[in-house]
């Protein structure tokens, strides 16, 4: 079963250079629907499509267990990424050094 912890572990292990990852389980605990926000240096110069492919590759076989995934990927080098991230995910808790 997919879980917030497994998703975040796979992203951290397989993508790296993660400045922020926010995962929200919308399925009530059954692990089938998630909102996922990722800010990473690895997204620099990649189109949104290539960023999302990178994430899906990082998740691997677990994607078969997920019915719905809302994915927001942001290049950490983008000016004001934390503003964009907080506008995209209103419930986002920013790290203390950015608040």
VEXTOR-901664 format. One line per 5 residues: number of its first residue (from 1); their letters; for each residue x, y, z of N, C-alpha, C. Coordinates in Angstrom, 1 decimal. Layout:
residues N
NUM	a	X:Y:Z:X:Y:Z:X:Y:Z  ...
end
This chain:
residues 99
1	xxxxx	0.8:-1.2:0.0:0.0:0.0:0.0:0.9:1.2:0.0  0.5:2.2:-0.8:1.2:3.5:-0.9:1.0:4.3:0.4  2.0:5.0:0.9:1.8:5.8:2.1:2.6:7.1:1.9  2.3:8.1:2.6:3.1:9.3:2.6:4.6:9.0:2.8  4.9:8.2:3.8:6.3:7.9:4.2:7.0:7.2:3.0
6	xxxxx	6.3:6.2:2.4:7.0:5.5:1.3:7.2:6.4:0.1  6.2:7.2:-0.2:6.4:8.2:-1.3:7.5:9.1:-1.1  7.6:9.7:0.1:8.7:10.6:0.4:10.1:9.9:0.4  10.1:8.7:0.9:11.3:8.0:0.9:11.8:7.7:-0.5  10.9:7.3:-1.4:11.3:7.0:-2.8:11.8:8.2:-3.5
11	xxxxx	11.1:9.4:-3.2:11.5:10.6:-3.9:12.9:11.0:-3.4  13.1:11.0:-2.1:14.4:11.4:-1.5:15.5:10.5:-2.0  15.3:9.2:-2.0:16.3:8.2:-2.5:16.7:8.3:-3.9  15.7:8.5:-4.8:15.8:8.4:-6.2:16.0:9.7:-7.0  15.6:10.8:-6.3:15.8:12.1:-7.0:16.9:12.9:-6.3
16	xxxxx	16.8:13.1:-5.0:17.8:13.8:-4.3:17.7:15.3:-4.5  18.6:16.1:-3.8:18.6:17.5:-3.9:17.2:18.1:-3.6  16.5:17.5:-2.7:15.1:18.0:-2.4:15.2:19.1:-1.3  14.6:20.3:-1.7:14.6:21.4:-0.7:13.3:21.3:0.1  12.2:20.7:-0.5:10.9:20.6:0.1:10.1:19.5:-0.5
21	xxxxx	9.5:18.7:0.3:8.5:17.7:-0.2:7.3:17.8:0.8  6.2:17.9:0.2:4.9:17.9:0.9:4.0:16.9:0.3  3.6:15.9:1.1:2.7:14.9:0.7:1.4:14.9:1.5  0.3:14.8:0.8:-1.0:14.8:1.5:-1.8:13.6:1.0  -2.2:12.7:1.9:-3.0:11.6:1.6:-4.5:12.0:1.6
26	xxxxx	-5.1:12.0:0.5:-6.5:12.4:0.4:-7.5:11.3:0.4  -7.0:10.1:0.5:-7.8:8.9:0.4:-8.4:8.4:1.7  -8.1:9.1:2.8:-8.6:8.6:4.1:-7.8:7.5:4.7  -6.5:7.3:4.2:-5.7:6.3:4.7:-5.5:5.1:3.9  -6.2:4.9:2.8:-6.1:3.7:2.0:-5.0:3.8:1.0
31	xxxxx	-4.4:5.0:0.8:-3.2:5.1:0.0:-3.4:5.1:-1.5  -4.6:5.7:-1.9:-4.9:5.7:-3.3:-4.9:7.0:-4.0  -5.0:8.1:-3.2:-5.0:9.5:-3.7:-4.1:10.4:-2.9  -3.2:11.1:-3.7:-2.3:12.0:-3.0:-2.1:13.3:-3.7  -1.8:14.3:-2.9:-1.3:15.6:-3.5:0.2:15.5:-3.1
36	xxxxx	1.1:15.9:-4.1:2.5:15.8:-3.9:3.1:17.1:-4.5  3.9:17.8:-3.6:4.6:19.0:-4.0:6.1:18.7:-3.7  6.9:19.0:-4.8:8.3:18.7:-4.6:9.1:19.9:-5.2  10.1:20.4:-4.4:11.0:21.4:-4.8:12.4:20.8:-4.8  13.0:20.9:-6.0:14.4:20.2:-6.1:15.2:20.9:-7.1
41	xxxxx	16.5:20.9:-6.9:17.5:21.4:-7.8:17.6:20.5:-9.1  17.2:19.2:-9.0:17.2:18.3:-10.1:16.2:18.7:-11.2  15.3:19.6:-10.9:14.3:20.0:-11.9:14.8:21.1:-12.8  16.0:21.6:-12.5:16.6:22.8:-13.3:16.7:22.4:-14.7  16.1:23.3:-15.6:16.3:23.1:-17.0:15.4:22.1:-17.6
46	xxxxx	14.6:21.4:-16.8:13.7:20.4:-17.3:12.3:20.9:-17.5  11.6:20.5:-18.6:10.2:20.9:-18.8:9.4:20.3:-17.7  8.2:20.8:-17.5:7.3:20.2:-16.5:7.0:18.7:-16.8  6.9:18.4:-18.0:6.7:17.0:-18.4:7.8:16.1:-18.0  9.1:16.5:-18.2:10.2:15.8:-17.8:10.4:15.7:-16.3
51	xxxxx	10.0:16.8:-15.6:10.0:16.7:-14.2:9.1:15.7:-13.6  7.9:15.6:-14.2:6.9:14.7:-13.7:7.3:13.2:-14.1  7.9:13.1:-15.2:8.4:11.7:-15.6:9.5:11.3:-14.6  10.4:12.2:-14.2:11.4:11.9:-13.2:10.8:11.4:-11.9  9.7:12.1:-11.5:9.0:11.7:-10.2:8.4:10.4:-10.4
56	xxxxx	7.7:10.1:-11.5:7.1:8.8:-11.7:8.1:7.7:-11.7  9.2:7.9:-12.3:10.3:6.9:-12.4:10.8:6.7:-10.9  10.9:7.8:-10.2:11.4:7.6:-8.8:10.4:6.8:-7.9  9.2:7.0:-8.2:8.2:6.2:-7.4:8.1:4.8:-7.8  8.4:4.5:-9.1:8.5:3.1:-9.6:7.2:2.4:-9.5
61	xxxxx	7.3:1.1:-9.0:6.1:0.2:-9.0:5.0:0.7:-8.1  5.3:1.6:-7.2:4.2:2.1:-6.3:3.2:2.9:-7.0  3.5:3.4:-8.2:2.5:4.2:-8.9:1.3:3.3:-9.3  1.5:2.0:-9.4:0.4:1.1:-9.8:-0.7:1.1:-8.6  -0.3:1.4:-7.4:-1.2:1.4:-6.3:-1.9:2.7:-6.1
66	xxxxx	-1.5:3.8:-6.8:-2.0:5.1:-6.6:-3.0:5.4:-7.7  -4.3:5.7:-7.3:-5.4:5.9:-8.3:-5.3:7.3:-8.8  -5.0:8.3:-8.0:-4.9:9.7:-8.4:-3.8:10.4:-7.7  -3.0:11.1:-8.5:-1.8:11.8:-8.0:-1.8:13.2:-8.6  -1.9:14.2:-7.7:-1.8:15.6:-8.1:-0.4:16.0:-7.8
71	xxxxx	0.4:16.3:-8.8:1.8:16.6:-8.7:2.2:18.0:-9.1  2.9:18.7:-8.2:3.4:20.0:-8.4:4.9:19.9:-8.2  5.7:20.2:-9.3:7.2:20.1:-9.2:7.7:21.5:-9.5  8.6:21.9:-8.7:9.2:23.3:-8.8:10.7:23.2:-8.8  11.3:23.9:-9.7:12.8:24.1:-9.7:13.2:24.9:-8.5
76	xxxxx	14.1:24.4:-7.7:14.6:25.1:-6.5:15.3:26.4:-6.9  15.8:26.5:-8.1:16.5:27.7:-8.6:15.6:28.8:-9.0  14.3:28.5:-9.1:13.4:29.5:-9.5:13.3:30.6:-8.5  13.3:31.8:-8.9:13.2:32.9:-8.0:11.9:32.9:-7.3  11.9:32.9:-5.9:10.7:32.9:-5.1:9.9:31.6:-5.2
81	xxxxx	10.6:30.5:-5.3:9.9:29.2:-5.3:9.1:29.0:-4.1  9.5:29.4:-3.0:8.7:29.2:-1.8:7.4:30.0:-1.8  7.3:31.1:-2.5:6.1:31.9:-2.7:5.2:31.1:-3.6  5.8:30.6:-4.7:5.0:29.8:-5.7:4.5:28.5:-5.0  5.3:27.9:-4.2:4.9:26.6:-3.5:3.8:26.9:-2.6
86	xxxxx	3.9:28.0:-1.8:2.8:28.2:-0.8:1.5:28.7:-1.5  1.6:29.3:-2.7:0.4:29.7:-3.4:-0.3:28.4:-4.0  0.6:27.4:-4.4:0.1:26.2:-5.0:-0.5:25.3:-3.9  0.1:25.2:-2.8:-0.4:24.4:-1.7:-0.6:25.2:-0.5  -1.8:25.7:-0.3:-2.1:26.6:0.8:-1.8:26.1:2.2
91	xxxxx	-1.9:24.8:2.4:-1.6:24.1:3.7:-0.2:23.8:3.9  0.7:24.3:3.0:2.1:24.0:3.0:2.7:24.6:4.3  3.5:23.8:5.0:4.3:24.3:6.1:5.8:24.4:5.6  6.2:25.7:5.4:7.5:26.0:5.0:8.5:25.7:6.1  9.7:25.3:5.7:10.8:25.1:6.7:11.0:26.4:7.5
96	xxxx	11.4:26.4:8.7:11.6:27.5:9.6:12.5:28.6:8.9  13.5:28.2:8.2:14.5:29.1:7.6:13.9:29.9:6.5  12.7:29.6:6.0:12.0:30.3:5.0:10.8:31.1:5.4  10.3:30.8:6.6:9.1:31.4:7.0:9.3:32.9:7.4
end
